[in-house]
Amino acid sequence: MGVDSVVRRSYPIFFAFVFCFSVITLAISGWLVARFNSHHNYRSKGERDRVRYFLFVSSWTVLLLPFLMTLFMIARNSIGASVLSHVVFLFVTWVFWLTASAALTEALGGGLNCSTNTLFRYCGQLNALVAFGWINWVFLSFALFVALLLGIRTIKRGDGYGGSLVASPT
């Protein structure tokens, strides 16, 4: 089984995990934003804004990842499915998840022990948001690394930056 075959099979499955974790993060951050907006019970504006940023990042991923996957599956030889578009999308999304996770982790002081916490409301939800954020960042780190390796292979193959991540089936 060649590398192209493995990529064709594993790419959609791998990004289905990223999509599912992003949907979970979207639900948690949406719920927290709704609570913060209606009850104004956030500890600081920094905490509130970082949860809102999580809502943006998870929305970005949930809306654009299926589009990228559709291009990969259907329009393999289009510019939207090129190595460059994948690497750019993955890098931007990777940066978004890194900044969201790091910022909220910093706002929470590195994590919360909910059994001794008296400062933060919604302790469990905030911990879950941070955890799913870091999980998505790890998945996207791996995907970016693989996309860069496939991009190098595509460029060496002579297809350039506009080439597909996988060779056309013969």
C-alpha positions as CSV (number, residue, x, y, z in Angstrom):
1,M,0.0,0.0,0.0
2,G,1.5,3.3,-1.1
3,V,1.7,6.6,0.7
4,D,-1.0,8.1,-1.6
5,S,-3.4,5.3,-0.8
6,V,-2.8,5.8,3.0
7,V,-3.4,9.5,2.7
8,R,-6.6,9.1,0.7
9,R,-8.0,6.8,3.3
10,S,-6.7,8.3,6.5
11,Y,-7.0,12.0,5.7
12,P,-10.9,12.1,5.9
13,I,-10.9,10.0,9.0
14,F,-8.3,12.1,10.7
15,F,-10.1,15.4,9.9
16,A,-13.4,13.9,11.1
17,F,-11.8,13.7,14.6
18,V,-10.7,17.4,14.3
19,F,-14.2,18.3,13.1
20,C,-15.9,16.4,16.0
21,F,-13.6,17.9,18.6
22,S,-14.3,21.3,17.1
23,V,-18.0,20.8,17.3
24,I,-17.7,19.9,21.0
25,T,-15.6,23.0,21.5
26,L,-18.1,25.1,19.6
27,A,-20.9,23.8,21.9
28,I,-19.0,24.4,25.1
29,S,-17.8,27.8,24.1
30,G,-21.2,28.8,22.8
31,W,-22.8,27.8,26.0
32,L,-20.2,29.7,28.1
33,V,-20.6,32.8,25.9
34,A,-24.4,32.6,26.4
35,R,-24.0,32.3,30.2
36,F,-21.5,35.1,30.4
37,N,-23.7,37.4,28.2
38,S,-26.9,36.7,30.2
39,H,-25.5,36.5,33.8
40,H,-22.3,38.6,33.5
41,N,-20.6,36.2,35.9
42,Y,-17.2,35.9,34.3
43,R,-14.2,36.5,36.5
44,S,-12.6,39.0,34.2
45,K,-13.1,40.5,30.8
46,G,-10.0,38.6,29.7
47,E,-11.7,35.3,30.6
48,R,-14.8,36.3,28.8
49,D,-12.9,37.5,25.7
50,R,-10.8,34.3,25.5
51,V,-13.9,32.1,25.6
52,R,-15.4,34.3,22.8
53,Y,-12.2,33.7,20.8
54,F,-12.6,30.0,21.3
55,L,-16.1,30.4,19.9
56,F,-14.6,32.1,16.8
57,V,-11.8,29.5,16.4
58,S,-14.2,26.5,16.7
59,S,-16.7,28.2,14.3
60,W,-13.8,28.8,11.8
61,T,-12.9,25.1,11.9
62,V,-16.4,23.7,11.8
63,L,-17.3,25.9,8.8
64,L,-14.2,25.7,6.7
65,L,-12.9,22.2,7.4
66,P,-15.7,20.4,5.5
67,F,-15.1,22.7,2.5
68,L,-11.4,21.8,2.5
69,M,-12.3,18.1,2.8
70,T,-14.8,18.3,-0.1
71,L,-12.1,19.9,-2.3
72,F,-9.7,17.1,-1.3
73,M,-12.2,14.4,-2.1
74,I,-13.9,15.7,-5.2
75,A,-11.7,18.3,-6.9
76,R,-8.2,16.8,-6.3
77,N,-6.6,18.7,-9.2
78,S,-8.1,22.2,-8.4
79,I,-6.2,25.1,-6.9
80,G,-8.4,24.7,-3.8
81,A,-7.1,21.2,-3.2
82,S,-3.4,22.1,-3.8
83,V,-0.6,21.7,-1.4
84,L,-0.3,25.4,-0.9
85,S,-4.0,25.8,0.0
86,H,-3.8,22.9,2.5
87,V,-0.7,24.2,4.1
88,V,-1.9,27.7,4.4
89,F,-5.3,26.7,5.8
90,L,-3.7,24.2,8.3
91,F,-1.1,26.8,9.4
92,V,-3.7,29.6,10.0
93,T,-6.0,27.2,11.8
94,W,-3.0,25.8,13.8
95,V,-2.1,29.3,14.9
96,F,-5.7,30.1,15.9
97,W,-6.0,26.9,18.0
98,L,-2.6,27.5,19.6
99,T,-3.4,31.1,20.6
100,A,-6.9,30.2,21.9
101,S,-5.6,27.3,24.0
102,A,-2.6,29.2,25.3
103,A,-4.5,32.3,26.1
104,L,-7.3,30.5,28.0
105,T,-4.8,28.3,29.8
106,E,-2.9,31.4,30.9
107,A,-6.2,33.1,32.1
108,L,-7.0,30.1,34.2
109,G,-3.5,29.9,35.7
110,G,-2.5,26.8,33.9
111,G,-5.6,24.7,34.7
112,L,-8.2,24.5,37.4
113,N,-8.7,22.1,40.2
114,C,-12.5,22.1,40.4
115,S,-12.6,20.6,43.9
116,T,-10.7,23.5,45.4
117,N,-11.7,26.2,43.0
118,T,-13.7,29.1,44.4
119,L,-12.8,31.8,41.9
120,F,-14.1,30.5,38.6
121,R,-17.6,29.7,37.7
122,Y,-18.2,26.9,35.2
123,C,-14.9,25.3,36.2
124,G,-15.5,21.9,34.5
125,Q,-16.6,23.6,31.3
126,L,-13.5,25.8,31.2
127,N,-11.3,22.8,31.8
128,A,-13.0,20.9,29.0
129,L,-12.6,23.9,26.7
130,V,-8.9,24.1,27.3
131,A,-8.5,20.3,27.0
132,F,-10.3,20.0,23.7
133,G,-8.4,23.1,22.4
134,W,-5.1,21.5,23.1
135,I,-6.3,18.2,21.6
136,N,-7.2,19.9,18.4
137,W,-3.9,21.8,18.4
138,V,-2.0,18.5,18.6
139,F,-4.1,16.9,15.8
140,L,-3.5,20.0,13.6
141,S,0.2,20.0,14.4
142,F,0.4,16.4,13.1
143,A,-1.7,17.3,10.0
144,L,0.5,20.3,9.3
145,F,3.6,18.3,9.6
146,V,2.2,15.6,7.2
147,A,1.0,18.2,4.7
148,L,4.4,19.8,4.7
149,L,6.1,16.5,4.0
150,L,3.6,15.7,1.3
151,G,4.2,19.2,-0.1
152,I,7.9,18.7,-0.2
153,R,7.3,15.4,-2.0
154,T,4.9,17.1,-4.5
155,I,7.4,19.8,-5.3
156,K,10.2,17.2,-5.8
157,R,7.8,15.3,-8.0
158,G,7.7,18.4,-10.2
159,D,4.1,19.5,-9.6
160,G,5.0,22.7,-7.7
161,Y,2.9,24.4,-5.1
162,G,-0.3,24.0,-7.1
163,G,0.1,20.2,-7.2
164,S,-2.2,17.8,-5.3
165,L,-1.3,16.3,-1.9
166,V,-1.6,12.8,-3.5
167,A,-0.7,11.7,-7.0
168,S,-3.5,11.1,-9.4
169,P,-4.7,7.5,-9.5
170,T,-3.6,5.7,-12.6
